């Protein structure tokens, strides 16, 4: 899987202890990175946040009937959506933004 990122947007929410980065790998798959911005957050807290977001992305992907793969990567503090078709990128980004909005996580 490609690790480098091309485009990246960073946001920090008021009172939210993380900032999110939405970007794309060199292969064009969108990813969401969770980075602590305040306090001392351990790997387990970050992993819990990642798995919670990934679980919601999985549920929504199943509802949409798409064939991409959600890859939770807590050791890298990120979630990557590996696309099965190149043109699914915008739909995957829209899904990430929708889930973050509904979970009240700034994006």
N, C-alpha and C positions, 0 to 999 in steps of 0.2 A: 504494500500500500504506500502511496506517495505521502511523504511527511511535510514537504514544503508547502507554504501557503502563499497564495497570490493576493487576492483582495481580503481586507480585514476591516471590520467595523468594531469599535470598542465603545461600550457604554457602562456607566456606573449608576446604579439606582440609589435614590435617597433612602437610607436606612438598610439597604440590601448589602450584606457583607461580602458580596462578590461582584466582579464586573464580568461581563460576557463579551467574548470576541466571536464574531461570525465571519468566517472566511472560507476559502476553497483550497483544497490540496492541488498539487500540480496536475493531478489527473482530473481535476474539475469537480470533485465531490465536496459538497458543503460540509463544514464542521462548525461546532460550537465549543468554545473553550471557556471554562470557568476558572477565574483567577480571584483569590481572596484579596480584598483591598483594605480591610480593617480587622483588627484583632488577630488572635493566634488560632488559625484553623488548621487542624491536622488533616492528614490524608483521608482518614475515615469520614470526616465531615464533608470533605469535597467529594469523595466517592459516593456518599449517600445522596448528595445533591445531583450528581451525574446520573446515578441509577434511577432516581425519581423522574428526572426529565426524560431519560431514555425510555423508561417504561411507558410514559405518556405518548412519546413519539411512536413506540411500537403499537400501542392500542390504536392510535389514529391512522397509522400506516395500514394496519389490518383493515380498518373500516373503509379506507380508500381503495383497497385492493391493489396496492402498488407492490412492485417486486424488488424494491431497493432493500438494503440491509442496514440496520442500525447497529453501530459498533461503539459501545461504551468502553472508553479507555481511561479508567481512573488513574492509572500510573502517569498518563500525560495530561490529566485534568480536562479531557475533551470527549466529545461525542462526534463521530463522523457518520454521515449517511452515504454509504457506498451505492452509487447509482447503477441501475441496470441499463439505463438508456441516457445518453447525453442530455437530451432535451428535458429531462426530469429535474434538472438543477433548480430551476425557478420554483417549481412546485414544492421541492424539498425545503428551500429557504422560506417559502410562505408558511409551510407547516411548522418549522422551527419558530418563526415569529409569532404564529398563532398560539402555540403551546406556551411560549414564554409570556405572552400577554395574559393568557387565561390563568397562568400560575402566578401572575403578578411579579414576574421577574423582568427587569428592564432589558430591552433589546435594542 
